[in-house]
């Protein structure tokens, strides 16, 4: 039997990269999907491919930093499916530079997408999951939440924040049957980072590799939580990499 059959999963940032990979892996395991991103053209392309493979998919264009748009996303999800079993907070951006040159605008943009967005989505999911008696939230973090790089103040700070949000969500959710875990990827072959990593000579992994870890977290029994997981290419600098 497929691991996620009869499950309904909402994935943010699902137009490309890790989000697209998770959507494909969840669909292959039988999940119904709500896909969100700002790039509705790419979302529709992905949804069409998944639907041809037999998945039920709803596309909702969403800026996760916008409270009203996030509320509409979850309203439409419930209108279509009537429940929400899994939320994957994946939407994220990177902007960096030396601390003494980093603009307030760049800082605010990264923190809004990478931290405000997951908070808004988690808040809506918690309301739904409490009422229905359980659910699972998976936050996509980064190994930058534990081992930072230079010139990444906004990004690394946002991912440290995701670890804190994960723990609070898990703590507040457990009496309601809601689990929350954080999946920390290393270098993933995605358009936003792949070229820089290749130029640095660092190994990367495919989005499908991290997606398999997300499936493993999503498919756990409801009384079991994987609080944190780190998945990275074996040759990638990690310990002492800063």
Residue pairs with C-beta under 8 A, 6 or more apart in sequence:
2 28
2 29
2 30
3 29
3 30
3 215
3 218
3 219
4 26
4 29
4 30
4 31
4 86
4 215
4 218
4 219
5 29
5 30
5 31
6 30
7 26
7 30
7 31
7 32
7 85
7 86
7 218
8 31
8 32
8 33
8 34
8 77
8 81
8 83
8 84
8 85
8 86
9 26
9 31
9 32
9 33
9 34
9 84
9 85
9 86
9 87
9 88
9 218
10 33
10 34
10 36
10 73
10 74
10 77
10 84
10 86
10 87
10 88
10 121
10 125
11 19
11 22
11 23
11 26
11 33
11 34
11 35
11 36
11 88
11 90
12 19
12 36
12 37
12 62
12 64
12 88
12 89
12 90
12 91
12 117
12 121
13 19
13 36
13 37
13 64
13 90
13 91
13 92
14 20
14 22
14 23
14 33
14 35
14 36
14 37
14 43
14 46
14 90
15 35
15 37
15 38
15 39
15 42
15 43
15 46
16 37
16 39
16 42
16 190
16 191
17 188
17 190
17 191
17 192
17 207
18 90
18 140
18 185
18 188
18 190
18 207
18 210
18 211
19 35
19 37
19 88
19 90
19 91
20 46
20 207
21 206
21 207
21 208
21 210
21 211
22 88
22 90
22 207
22 210
22 211
22 214
22 215
23 33
23 35
23 46
23 50
24 46
24 50
24 208
24 211
25 208
25 211
25 212
25 214
25 215
26 33
26 86
26 211
26 214
26 215
26 218
27 33
27 50
27 53
27 54
27 55
27 57
28 53
29 215
29 219
31 55
31 86
31 218
32 55
32 56
32 57
32 81
33 47
33 50
33 55
33 56
33 57
33 58
34 57
34 58
34 59
34 60
34 73
34 76
34 77
34 80
34 81
35 43
35 46
35 47
35 57
35 58
35 59
35 60
36 43
36 59
36 60
36 61
36 62
36 64
36 73
36 91
37 43
37 61
37 62
37 91
38 61
38 62
38 63
40 59
40 61
43 59
43 61
44 59
47 57
47 58
47 59
50 57
51 57
58 76
58 77
58 80
58 81
60 72
60 73
60 76
60 77
62 69
62 70
62 72
62 73
63 69
64 70
64 91
64 113
64 116
64 117
64 118
64 120
64 121
65 112
65 113
65 116
65 117
65 120
67 120
70 117
70 120
70 121
70 124
71 124
73 121
73 124
74 84
74 121
74 124
74 125
74 128
77 84
78 84
78 128
83 128
83 132
84 125
84 128
84 129
84 132
84 135
85 135
85 136
86 135
86 136
86 137
86 138
86 218
87 121
87 122
87 125
87 135
87 136
87 137
87 138
88 138
88 140
88 214
88 218
89 117
89 118
89 121
89 122
89 137
89 138
89 139
89 140
89 162
90 140
91 113
91 114
91 117
91 118
92 113
92 114
92 117
92 140
92 158
93 109
93 110
93 113
93 114
93 192
94 110
94 152
94 155
94 192
94 193
95 106
95 109
95 110
95 154
95 155
96 102
96 106
96 151
96 152
96 153
96 154
96 155
97 106
97 151
98 150
98 151
99 153
102 153
102 154
106 154
107 153
107 154
109 154
110 154
110 155
110 158
111 154
111 157
111 158
111 161
114 155
114 158
114 159
114 161
114 162
115 158
115 161
115 162
115 165
118 139
118 162
118 165
119 165
122 137
122 165
122 169
122 180
125 135
125 137
126 137
126 169
126 172
126 173
126 178
128 135
129 135
129 137
129 173
129 176
129 177
129 178
130 176
130 178
133 176
133 177
134 176
134 177
134 178
134 222
135 177
135 178
135 179
136 178
136 179
136 180
136 181
136 217
136 218
136 220
136 222
137 169
137 173
137 178
137 179
137 180
137 181
138 180
138 181
138 182
138 183
138 214
138 217
138 218
139 162
139 165
139 166
139 169
139 180
139 181
139 182
139 183
140 162
140 182
140 183
140 185
141 159
141 162
141 163
141 166
141 182
141 183
141 184
141 185
142 155
142 156
142 159
142 184
142 185
143 184
143 185
143 186
143 230
143 232
143 238
144 152
144 155
144 156
144 159
145 156
145 159
145 160
145 162
145 163
145 182
145 184
146 184
146 230
147 238
147 239
147 240
147 241
147 242
148 156
148 242
149 156
149 241
149 242
150 242
159 184
162 182
163 182
163 228
166 180
166 181
166 182
166 227
166 228
167 227
169 178
169 180
170 179
170 180
170 181
170 225
170 227
172 178
173 179
173 180
177 222
179 220
179 222
179 224
179 225
180 225
180 227
181 217
181 225
181 226
181 227
181 228
181 229
182 227
182 228
182 229
183 210
183 213
183 214
183 217
183 228
183 229
183 231
184 228
184 229
184 230
184 231
185 205
185 210
185 231
185 232
186 205
186 230
186 231
186 232
186 233
186 236
186 238
187 193
187 197
187 202
187 203
187 204
187 205
187 232
187 233
187 236
188 194
188 204
188 205
188 206
188 207
188 209
188 210
189 204
189 205
189 206
189 207
190 207
194 204
197 204
198 204
202 233
202 235
202 236
202 237
203 233
203 234
203 235
203 236
204 233
204 236
205 231
205 232
205 233
209 231
210 231
213 229
213 231
216 226
217 226
217 229
220 226
232 238
